[in-house]
Structure formats: structure tokens, C-alpha cells
């Protein structure tokens, strides 16, 4: 069973956490985020791109009303160095972790209560996400996803979003209400996501998180997930 490549994982991110529109300009893939946050508003080089003009991407992002923001993968070392020279700072390094679905299902958590999957966010879900900074713009991101998807909910305790693409189920927006943290809620949400992944015939489950988010990384690593790809953003330092 071949693990997803880094390119596969980046494509899965785009399919399961959807920008408003993808634009291409010369050798750039420019995401129009419509207020959905950095992940859906960043620009990347198209695969295999050789020549490029940073100014072309900047001009397009500005025309969309977006702050110029570049997503840098491990294949983008030259671009990374050039942006550094142009006073673009590193922002929010991110790690993508994966594991085989069948291995993740081997150890069931102590269920905190019945965990359900729902199609659209109810008021409990919206309130929990809002408490974690997941606003309407990010709710719109989830609504735009065309891939098979679900919302995983434990009443007023916690919520997560999952979508499936090319044999990988990616889990996003895991949020536990502050009064219910450290009670196994996140583990219960993730296990339900693993079950859903199996139902979707996904052989792999993936998550992504900011590298500095130690609690989230510890949760995923304790479940058996390992780092498979990484990226960071570059944003102009205007100070």
C-alpha cells in the first residue's frame, strides 16, 4: 500500500478545504479565499514551473483584495530564498500527518457520549466552531467542498469536519468546547472520523496543524499519525 505523495497530500488539502476560486497566472496557482483564511488565500507555484515573476502573483492577489501570501513547500527553496530577500517573513509553519485507516481503528477510545455525523452545521456546531475562531468565512469553505464530506459532532462538546479525496480522508477544524477539554472528546471525534474514512473506502487519514500547536500534534501523534509533508507561508513584513 503506497503512501500518498506530498503532491497527493497538497491536492487533498485543496479538495477538502476549498478556496472560492482557483486562478492561474503564468506559473502561479492563486487561490481566492473570500475571507476563508490563509490556507485558501495563498499562492503556490504550479508543479514543474521554471521561470516566474513574483510581481505577477503579487499584482493578482492585490487585485483580488488579498494580502500577498505565498505557500512554500519543500520543493520551493529558490522561491523561499527570493521572498526572504524581499522581506517576506515566515508565517505559521504547518505539518501534515497521516496514518493508515485500518491501524487507526485498532484502538477505540472511551466514548464520552454518542458521536454523530451530520450534513450541515447546527447551532451547537456553529457555537463550538465560533469559540475557536472558525467564522462564517471558514464555514463557507466547508460548504464549498465538492468531495464526500461530513461534520462529526458530540452535541455541545466538540466538532470536526472531514472530507475524502483520492483514497485519503482529511480531518479539519477539530474543536472542543473549553469546558470539555481533556475529557477524551477529541479522541472520540477522531475515532468517528476514522470510521467514516473506512466507510468512504479511504485507506489513509490525514490531518494538518500549525507546527507550534503542541497539544494538537501530541493528540495526532499519540493516535499513531506521522509527519508526511510540511509547508509554511511567506507574507511581506510591512513594519
ZIURRA-V527528 format. One record per pair of residues at least 24 apart in sequence whose C-alpha atoms are under 7 Angstrom apart, sorted by the first residue. I is the first residue (numbers start at 1). J is the second residue. If there is no record, write none. Layout:
i->(I	I)
j->(J	J)
This chain:
i->(6	6	12	15	15	15	16	16	16	16	16	17	17	17	18	18	18	18	19	27	28	34	35	36	36	36	42	42	42	43	43	43	44	44	44	68	69	69	69	70	70	70	71	71	71	71	72	72	72	73	73	73	74	87	87	88	88	88	88	89	89	89	89	90	90	90	90	91	91	91	91	92	92	92	93	93	93	93	93	94	94	94	94	94	94	94	95	95	95	95	95	95	95	95	96	96	96	96	96	96	96	96	97	97	97	97	97	97	97	98	98	98	98	98	98	98	98	99	99	99	99	99	99	100	100	100	101	101	101	101	101	101	104	104	104	105	105	108	109	109	111	112	112	112	113	114	115	115	115	115	115	116	116	116	117	117	117	117	118	118	118	119	119	124	124	125	128	128	128	128	129	132	152	157	158	159	160	162	167	167	167	167	168	168	168	168	168	169	169	169	169	169	170	170	170	171	171	172)
j->(228	229	165	145	147	165	145	147	163	164	170	141	142	145	141	142	144	145	141	52	57	137	137	137	138	141	69	70	71	69	70	71	70	71	72	235	233	234	235	233	234	235	231	232	233	234	231	232	233	230	231	232	231	236	237	234	235	236	237	234	235	236	237	232	233	234	235	232	233	234	235	210	232	233	210	211	231	232	233	208	209	210	211	230	231	232	208	209	210	211	227	229	230	231	206	207	208	209	227	228	229	230	206	207	208	225	226	227	228	204	205	206	207	225	226	227	228	204	205	206	224	225	226	203	204	205	194	197	198	203	204	205	194	223	224	191	194	191	187	188	188	184	185	188	154	154	152	153	154	189	192	152	153	154	150	151	152	153	150	151	152	150	151	155	156	159	158	175	176	177	175	175	189	185	185	189	189	193	201	202	203	204	202	203	204	205	206	197	202	204	205	206	205	206	207	206	207	207)
